[in-house]
Structure formats: structure tokens, C-alpha cells
């Protein structure tokens, strides 16, 4: 008898998630995926969790009520730090983390991303989703390609050398499970 993977669900992050996010932020696998400017910063999470902004969804991924990761969805054209620089309207940028190493490679990240796709493309004006893994993060490149993203650019974000991948609405609609 085959076992189905437990279903991942997303919920809004809340101030009570601060210690969880700060703990995950110090995990070696998360530190290695972060860029040069990405030192753990508890004040970042404290501020992010205390502010609701129209351009960001900060979501905790859970399995049966147990937190396993984070999904952040932003409107890169509206985001206040202008991390993405000059960028077209009607895009969403997605970041995904698996918090604990033991949960990597179990399909949870793919489920999290598919939930993010559904959420992003629920807005009919959103044309594409972008992600920006570090050039050195080969595992992330494979992950995004397997989800249907195509590499469209190589950019420096501060001192971070990144590839930009994009998933267009039409490609998502062709490949999403029915």
C-alpha cells in the first residue's frame, strides 16, 4: 500500500512565529542559500511579523499543524526596498525555505511552491513568478527547473551573483495538475 505524502498547508505568519523563524534563520542549509548580505537578523523578522503590507504575504507552511517552512510572496515592483530594482508590473517573487534539514528532499518544497503558484496566479493580473537563487546553489536551480521555471537572466543583487528564473502563467497552466 502506497503512502501519500502529508498535505502541506499555508497560513499567515504571526508574531508568535518569531522564535521559530529566528531559529530556522540560523540553520546551516538556510545560511548557505542566503547571499553575502544575509546574516541572521532577528530584528528583520520582528519587523516583518509586526507589519502587514499590501506587497507581501509571509506564510508558514505546516503539515498537520506542525510548521515545516516559510513561503514569502512579494510584488517586486511595489516592495519598499526595491531589491529587484526596475522591474515590470504584474509579477510576483517567491522565496521558499524548509526550516529543518530532516524535511528537505521529501517533496514539501514542491508542494509549498505549487500552493504559492495557485495563490499568485489567483490574481488575474499576475503574468509571471520570478525567483533568484544564487548561481552557486545548484540544488535550487534543479528544483526550480523541475517546477517549470526557465532561466531568464543572471544578475547581481548587491554582492550576490544570482540567476533569475521565471514561470509564466501560460506555462503554469499547461503543467499544473488537474
C-alpha positions as a Markdown table, in Angstrom:
| # | Residue | x | y | z |
|---|---|---|---|---|
| 1 | Unk | 0.0 | 0.0 | 0.0 |
| 2 | Unk | 1.5 | 3.4 | -1.1 |
| 3 | Unk | 1.5 | 6.2 | 1.4 |
| 4 | Unk | 0.5 | 9.6 | 0.2 |
| 5 | Unk | 2.7 | 12.5 | 1.3 |
| 6 | Unk | 1.1 | 14.5 | 4.0 |
| 7 | Unk | -0.5 | 17.7 | 2.6 |
| 8 | Unk | 1.2 | 21.0 | 3.2 |
| 9 | Unk | -1.0 | 23.9 | 4.1 |
| 10 | Unk | -0.1 | 27.6 | 4.3 |
| 11 | Unk | -1.1 | 30.0 | 7.0 |
| 12 | Unk | -0.3 | 33.6 | 7.6 |
| 13 | Unk | 2.8 | 34.1 | 9.7 |
| 14 | Unk | 2.1 | 35.8 | 13.0 |
| 15 | Unk | 4.2 | 37.5 | 15.7 |
| 16 | Unk | 4.2 | 34.2 | 17.8 |
| 17 | Unk | 6.3 | 32.7 | 14.9 |
| 18 | Unk | 9.3 | 34.9 | 15.7 |
| 19 | Unk | 11.4 | 32.4 | 17.6 |
| 20 | Unk | 10.7 | 29.7 | 15.0 |
| 21 | Unk | 11.8 | 31.9 | 12.1 |
| 22 | Unk | 14.9 | 33.2 | 14.0 |
| 23 | Unk | 15.8 | 29.6 | 14.8 |
| 24 | Unk | 15.4 | 28.5 | 11.2 |
| 25 | Unk | 17.4 | 31.6 | 10.1 |
| 26 | Unk | 20.5 | 30.1 | 11.9 |
| 27 | Unk | 20.4 | 26.7 | 10.2 |
| 28 | Unk | 23.4 | 25.9 | 8.1 |
| 29 | Unk | 21.3 | 25.0 | 5.0 |
| 30 | Unk | 19.5 | 28.3 | 5.1 |
| 31 | Unk | 22.6 | 30.3 | 5.7 |
| 32 | Unk | 24.3 | 28.7 | 2.7 |
| 33 | Unk | 21.3 | 29.6 | 0.5 |
| 34 | Unk | 21.3 | 33.2 | 1.6 |
| 35 | Unk | 23.6 | 35.7 | 0.0 |
| 36 | Unk | 26.5 | 37.6 | 1.4 |
| 37 | Unk | 24.3 | 40.2 | 3.0 |
| 38 | Unk | 22.1 | 37.6 | 4.6 |
| 39 | Unk | 23.4 | 37.3 | 8.1 |
| 40 | Unk | 20.7 | 36.2 | 10.6 |
| 41 | Unk | 18.8 | 39.3 | 11.8 |
| 42 | Unk | 16.1 | 38.8 | 14.4 |
| 43 | Unk | 15.0 | 42.4 | 14.0 |
| 44 | Unk | 14.1 | 41.7 | 10.4 |
| 45 | Unk | 11.7 | 39.0 | 11.4 |
| 46 | Unk | 10.3 | 41.1 | 14.3 |
| 47 | Unk | 9.6 | 44.0 | 12.0 |
| 48 | Unk | 8.2 | 41.7 | 9.2 |
| 49 | Unk | 5.9 | 39.9 | 11.5 |
| 50 | Unk | 4.5 | 43.0 | 13.1 |
| 51 | Unk | 3.7 | 44.8 | 9.8 |
| 52 | Unk | 1.0 | 43.9 | 7.3 |
| 53 | Unk | 1.9 | 45.3 | 3.9 |
| 54 | Unk | 0.0 | 45.0 | 0.7 |
| 55 | Unk | 3.0 | 43.9 | -1.3 |
| 56 | Unk | 4.0 | 40.9 | 0.8 |
| 57 | Unk | 2.5 | 37.6 | 2.0 |
| 58 | Unk | 4.6 | 35.9 | 4.7 |
| 59 | Unk | 3.3 | 32.4 | 5.1 |
| 60 | Unk | 4.2 | 29.4 | 7.4 |
| 61 | Unk | 4.0 | 26.0 | 5.7 |
| 62 | Unk | 2.6 | 23.3 | 8.0 |
| 63 | Unk | 1.8 | 19.6 | 8.0 |
| 64 | Unk | -1.0 | 18.7 | 10.4 |
| 65 | Unk | -0.3 | 21.9 | 12.3 |
| 66 | Unk | 3.4 | 21.4 | 12.6 |
| 67 | Unk | 5.5 | 24.2 | 11.0 |
| 68 | Unk | 8.0 | 23.0 | 8.4 |
| 69 | Unk | 8.9 | 26.0 | 6.3 |
| 70 | Unk | 8.3 | 29.5 | 5.1 |
| 71 | Unk | 6.9 | 31.0 | 1.9 |
| 72 | Unk | 7.3 | 34.7 | 1.1 |
| 73 | Unk | 5.5 | 36.2 | -1.8 |
| 74 | Unk | 6.1 | 39.8 | -2.8 |
| 75 | Unk | 5.2 | 42.2 | -5.5 |
| 76 | Unk | 8.7 | 43.1 | -6.6 |
| 77 | Unk | 7.5 | 46.3 | -8.3 |
| 78 | Unk | 5.9 | 47.5 | -5.0 |
| 79 | Unk | 8.3 | 46.1 | -2.4 |
| 80 | Unk | 9.7 | 49.0 | -0.4 |
| 81 | Unk | 13.5 | 48.2 | -0.5 |
| 82 | Unk | 13.4 | 47.9 | -4.3 |
| 83 | Unk | 15.5 | 44.8 | -4.1 |
| 84 | Unk | 14.6 | 43.8 | -7.6 |
| 85 | Unk | 15.3 | 47.3 | -9.0 |
| 86 | Unk | 13.4 | 48.5 | -12.0 |
| 87 | Unk | 11.1 | 45.6 | -12.8 |
| 88 | Unk | 7.9 | 45.3 | -14.7 |
| 89 | Unk | 4.5 | 45.3 | -13.1 |
| 90 | Unk | 2.3 | 42.2 | -12.5 |
| 91 | Unk | 5.0 | 39.9 | -11.3 |
| 92 | Unk | 5.4 | 38.1 | -8.0 |
| 93 | Unk | 8.7 | 37.0 | -6.5 |
| 94 | Unk | 8.7 | 33.9 | -4.3 |
| 95 | Unk | 11.1 | 32.7 | -1.6 |
| 96 | Unk | 10.7 | 29.3 | -0.1 |
| 97 | Unk | 12.5 | 27.7 | 2.9 |
| 98 | Unk | 12.3 | 24.3 | 4.5 |
| 99 | Unk | 13.1 | 25.0 | 8.2 |
| 100 | Unk | 14.6 | 21.7 | 9.4 |
| 101 | Unk | 17.1 | 19.7 | 7.4 |
| 102 | Unk | 15.2 | 16.5 | 8.0 |
| 103 | Unk | 12.3 | 17.8 | 5.9 |
| 104 | Unk | 14.5 | 18.5 | 2.8 |
| 105 | Unk | 14.1 | 16.2 | -0.1 |
| 106 | Unk | 10.6 | 14.9 | 0.9 |
| 107 | Unk | 8.6 | 16.9 | -1.6 |
| 108 | Unk | 7.4 | 19.5 | 0.8 |
| 109 | Unk | 9.2 | 22.4 | -1.0 |
| 110 | Unk | 7.4 | 21.4 | -4.3 |
| 111 | Unk | 4.1 | 21.4 | -2.5 |
| 112 | Unk | 4.8 | 24.7 | -1.0 |
| 113 | Unk | 5.7 | 26.2 | -4.3 |
| 114 | Unk | 2.6 | 24.8 | -6.0 |
| 115 | Unk | 0.5 | 26.4 | -3.3 |
| 116 | Unk | 2.4 | 29.7 | -3.9 |
| 117 | Unk | 1.7 | 29.4 | -7.6 |
| 118 | Unk | -2.0 | 29.0 | -7.1 |
| 119 | Unk | -2.0 | 31.9 | -4.7 |
| 120 | Unk | 0.0 | 34.2 | -7.1 |
| 121 | Unk | -2.0 | 33.3 | -10.2 |
| 122 | Unk | -5.3 | 33.7 | -8.4 |
| 123 | Unk | -4.8 | 37.4 | -9.2 |
| 124 | Unk | -5.6 | 37.6 | -12.9 |
| 125 | Unk | -3.2 | 40.5 | -13.4 |
| 126 | Unk | -0.2 | 38.4 | -12.4 |
| 127 | Unk | 1.7 | 37.3 | -15.5 |
| 128 | Unk | 4.8 | 35.6 | -14.1 |
| 129 | Unk | 6.6 | 34.5 | -11.0 |
| 130 | Unk | 10.3 | 35.1 | -10.5 |
| 131 | Unk | 12.9 | 33.6 | -8.2 |
| 132 | Unk | 16.6 | 34.5 | -7.7 |
| 133 | Unk | 18.7 | 31.6 | -6.4 |
| 134 | Unk | 22.5 | 32.2 | -6.0 |
| 135 | Unk | 24.5 | 30.9 | -9.0 |
| 136 | Unk | 26.3 | 28.5 | -6.7 |
| 137 | Unk | 23.1 | 26.9 | -5.4 |
| 138 | Unk | 22.9 | 24.1 | -8.0 |
| 139 | Unk | 20.2 | 22.2 | -6.0 |
| 140 | Unk | 17.9 | 25.3 | -6.2 |
| 141 | Unk | 18.4 | 25.5 | -10.0 |
| 142 | Unk | 17.3 | 21.9 | -10.4 |
| 143 | Unk | 14.3 | 22.4 | -8.1 |
| 144 | Unk | 13.0 | 25.5 | -10.0 |
| 145 | Unk | 13.6 | 23.9 | -13.4 |
| 146 | Unk | 11.6 | 20.8 | -12.3 |
| 147 | Unk | 8.7 | 23.1 | -11.3 |
| 148 | Unk | 8.7 | 24.6 | -14.8 |
| 149 | Unk | 10.7 | 27.7 | -14.3 |
| 150 | Unk | 13.1 | 28.8 | -17.1 |
| 151 | Unk | 16.3 | 30.8 | -16.6 |
| 152 | Unk | 15.9 | 34.3 | -18.0 |
| 153 | Unk | 18.8 | 36.3 | -16.6 |
| 154 | Unk | 22.0 | 36.5 | -14.4 |
| 155 | Unk | 22.0 | 39.5 | -12.1 |
| 156 | Unk | 23.9 | 40.9 | -9.2 |
| 157 | Unk | 21.7 | 41.7 | -6.2 |
| 158 | Unk | 24.1 | 43.7 | -4.1 |
| 159 | Unk | 27.2 | 41.4 | -4.0 |
| 160 | Unk | 25.2 | 38.3 | -4.7 |
| 161 | Unk | 25.6 | 36.6 | -8.1 |
| 162 | Unk | 22.2 | 35.1 | -8.9 |
| 163 | Unk | 20.3 | 33.5 | -11.7 |
| 164 | Unk | 16.8 | 34.8 | -12.3 |
| 165 | Unk | 14.2 | 32.1 | -13.2 |
| 166 | Unk | 10.7 | 32.9 | -14.4 |
| 167 | Unk | 7.4 | 30.9 | -14.5 |
| 168 | Unk | 4.9 | 32.4 | -16.8 |
| 169 | Unk | 1.1 | 31.9 | -16.3 |
| 170 | Unk | 0.7 | 30.1 | -19.6 |
| 171 | Unk | 3.4 | 27.6 | -18.7 |
| 172 | Unk | 2.0 | 27.0 | -15.2 |
| 173 | Unk | -1.5 | 26.4 | -16.7 |
| 174 | Unk | -0.1 | 23.8 | -19.1 |
| 175 | Unk | 1.8 | 21.9 | -16.4 |
| 176 | Unk | -0.4 | 22.3 | -13.3 |
| 177 | Unk | -2.1 | 19.1 | -12.1 |
| 178 | Unk | -5.8 | 19.0 | -13.0 |
